[in-house]
Amino acid sequence: MGPKSIRLSDSNDLEQFTEDLKQTFGSMPDLIFRSAGSSMIVYIAGIVDLQRIEREIIEPLSTQQKTEEVTVKTPSIEQTADYQKTVQALLSGMAAVAICGEEKVILANVAAIPHRNVTKPETETVVHGPREGFVEYIETNIALIRRILNSEKLRMKKWNLGSVTQTEVRLAYLDGVAPNELVSEISNRISSVRLKGIIDSNYLTEHIKDRPLSIFPTIQTTERPDVVADALLKGKVAIIVNNSPFALILPVTFWNDFQSIEDYYLLYSSATFLRVIRAIYIISALFLPSLYVAITTFHVEMIPTELLLSIAVSREPSPFPALVEALIMESVFEALREAIVRLPNMLGQAVSVLGALVIGQAIVQAGIVSVPIIIVVSITGIASLMIPRYEMTFAIRILRILLLLLAGTFGLFGITLGLFFTQTYLTGISSAGMPYMTPIAPVSLKGLKDFLNRKPFERK
Amino acid sequence: MKGLSSWQLYGLMLLFQLGTNVVFGIASPAKQDAWITAGISLILGMVLLWMYSMLYGTHANTNWSGLLSFAFGRYIGAILSVGYVFIFIYSAARNLRDLGELTNNFLLQMTPMWFVMVIFQCLVTYVCYAGVQRLGKLAELNVPIIIFLFLLQIILLVASGTMRLSLLTPVAAEWKPIFTTVFPASLTVPYAEVFAFAAFWSTTMPPKGFRKIAILSAATAGLMFMVLDILAVSTLGPEVFSRSFFPLMTTFQMVNIADFIQDLDPFIVTNYMTSVLFKTSIFTYAACAMISDQWKMNHLRAAVIPVSIIVCLFAIYMADNLSSHLFTGHQWAVWVIFLPFFVVLPMLALLTIKLKSKLQYSPSKGDG
């Protein structure tokens, strides 16, 4: 693929260089060659700023005398004689200036790659606090982080990963705050990634996770620059991938997934209150359907008589056992959830009408499922929406179904069994070397200060 | 720094000692003086644990199978090691059977007991496979829950207003049942059983820390037993208390708050499952550790599955019904297994090792 180095001693060589490029790019129509004076300018249309090329390169070149040193007015330039590097530079939006009689080309950065403007984050909304989210363009994302972390200690390492896509990946950390072993460990993991293409940060997640097949998210994804900055301040590292508005943070603990960044934007008392409420509902998101099934199927004696009577009355028309009812409702709820994510915006009304009417009322009136299970599944649904991290909701939802099946077959015994299997599994996984259940197992008193309670900020 | 933190070992030992006693109660034959019995056996138990830690202190990097060959020579040591493997397997099986009986009685009347036990042993296998470090972490996760539930049970029971402290009198009218219950039953279960840790103690903590933690955890467990005994006797009365299969279970069935919170036995059994999980896992793990030490295996994981299968078979075929199972436990196992293997032999070993180290500088070859 083309020569190794570039030779431009006379006009024949210039001709050869043009031919080589045309060969390499397969006579791509947006590869543009323009000559100005004795030099030639190459760039790819669409990802460069044409006005800048006109003003900063062509104008000075055409007014220059032969004897003068060739100069272009672009602030960011570099010189190279490497052919492959020139090709890469062209692809990333640079213009190559080839001058007859020189042994190298000038690469001028006039990139104007189209990207979205900074908008509100869609997945992690807060009532109080910053409202900027990451975009798909890595330069913007890093600028957003730099604006918060105004420190020379903010360091970055850079890779271009993906044998085809050459996606830019950066590892950000605070020097002196993040442990060196962590940085080198993560660097090693990133360096060992072998992929054809990286479209989103999740491509990396599955490669650098401690246990790639675990259903628990041991890497946090976020689209908020303030979350990244907060994590960096706590000595974690962040991975920012070009083309993805989601940065990766690690290490992360199991409990981190139930804490929201907003906890730090509220008064400590409000935040603690919120965390307790969240904990209660997340526990019910996991257990409520299985407890209901276990108790109504196996341990009826636990229910107070009057409550038992009213449950029995409302369950009377339904032909299915509690487990089947619960599974039907769970699957309908999951289907609604997925449909609402996928549907075109203008159909939203239709789905909510269908959902509320058909599932809320008709299914009961038809005697297919009973009212209590609808209440249980609705509370569970609301509760699972309270989990601050989207990734974690999946782990909880999958576990919920498994526990439901265990509860339907073994009652409370099954739930306890499932719980212990999960616990044992959780004690064994780690995130970038940090045990996933810290600060509970292993206990760390320092970690417990900011666990279910949000400790007040330190005063000096 | 060895494998476990002190909090992890504490949790592990506490849950181990709570074990089945959370439902069976401790020292129920002593009737209204059960709590005194619990107190006395706690003190004796702490002495016993002190002795274990001294034994551990003689060779801080050696587990029980190594100590056995130090004390009694290679061949007798090896034979005794094999004996201990079976003792640990039997103890694990007893606990598994306890769980099976209880589940059959209170949770799943229709499910065959062997099936419950096999499934539970699968969990135990997984836990043992994970190893002692993760077992410690698991204990850390569960100790707060168990202590919370313990307090909750007490509050609920007291709030139900079924307790009459007058049932505790006369206090210590007869000392004979107190002492016959202390020795051997209440001493061996649960304190002497802590000897299971000897099979892998060099992977837990250094001897000094081990001693402190063992005694601290015994104290916690002993105090909990005393509280539970007082609650049970003052709720049920001494007669029912001493005759019931599951005195504490019966006690908590009395919980009734405003006709709304009642019949908590499924939750008690769930609570109990936690401590039995730890007890069965530690016994199973101890058996595997003995095997891997004795035959110098690289990793004890290879032993876990065969041992688990034997535990299951023992548990299924060890008794015909609950009465015979409990009878064997209270009358036979205590004298034949727990006392000689968990109390007498360790004492002998300690004496021999101490004597040998005294005689070290006057070499007399062939005495080992």
Boltz contact constraints between the chains, C-beta under 6 A:
constraints:
  - contact:
      token1: [A, 299]
      token2: [B, 266]
      max_distance: 6.0
  - contact:
      token1: [A, 301]
      token2: [B, 263]
      max_distance: 6.0
  - contact:
      token1: [A, 302]
      token2: [B, 263]
      max_distance: 6.0
  - contact:
      token1: [A, 302]
      token2: [B, 266]
      max_distance: 6.0
  - contact:
      token1: [A, 304]
      token2: [B, 260]
      max_distance: 6.0
  - contact:
      token1: [A, 411]
      token2: [B, 107]
      max_distance: 6.0
  - contact:
      token1: [A, 412]
      token2: [B, 266]
      max_distance: 6.0
  - contact:
      token1: [A, 412]
      token2: [B, 270]
      max_distance: 6.0
  - contact:
      token1: [A, 413]
      token2: [B, 103]
      max_distance: 6.0
  - contact:
      token1: [A, 413]
      token2: [B, 107]
      max_distance: 6.0
  - contact:
      token1: [A, 413]
      token2: [B, 108]
      max_distance: 6.0
  - contact:
      token1: [A, 416]
      token2: [B, 270]
      max_distance: 6.0
  - contact:
      token1: [A, 416]
      token2: [B, 273]
      max_distance: 6.0
  - contact:
      token1: [A, 417]
      token2: [B, 123]
      max_distance: 6.0
  - contact:
      token1: [A, 420]
      token2: [B, 123]
      max_distance: 6.0
  - contact:
      token1: [A, 423]
      token2: [B, 138]
      max_distance: 6.0
  - contact:
      token1: [A, 423]
      token2: [B, 141]
      max_distance: 6.0
  - contact:
      token1: [A, 424]
      token2: [B, 126]
      max_distance: 6.0
  - contact:
      token1: [A, 424]
      token2: [B, 127]
      max_distance: 6.0
  - contact:
      token1: [A, 424]
      token2: [B, 130]
      max_distance: 6.0
  - contact:
      token1: [A, 424]
      token2: [B, 138]
      max_distance: 6.0
  - contact:
      token1: [A, 427]
      token2: [B, 134]
      max_distance: 6.0
  - contact:
      token1: [A, 427]
      token2: [B, 137]
      max_distance: 6.0
  - contact:
      token1: [A, 427]
      token2: [B, 138]
      max_distance: 6.0
  - contact:
      token1: [A, 428]
      token2: [B, 130]
      max_distance: 6.0
  - contact:
      token1: [A, 428]
      token2: [B, 134]
      max_distance: 6.0
  - contact:
      token1: [A, 440]
      token2: [B, 141]
      max_distance: 6.0
  - contact:
      token1: [A, 441]
      token2: [B, 137]
      max_distance: 6.0
  - contact:
      token1: [A, 441]
      token2: [B, 140]
      max_distance: 6.0
  - contact:
      token1: [A, 441]
      token2: [B, 141]
      max_distance: 6.0
  - contact:
      token1: [A, 442]
      token2: [B, 5]
      max_distance: 6.0
  - contact:
      token1: [A, 443]
      token2: [B, 7]
      max_distance: 6.0
  - contact:
      token1: [A, 443]
      token2: [B, 140]
      max_distance: 6.0
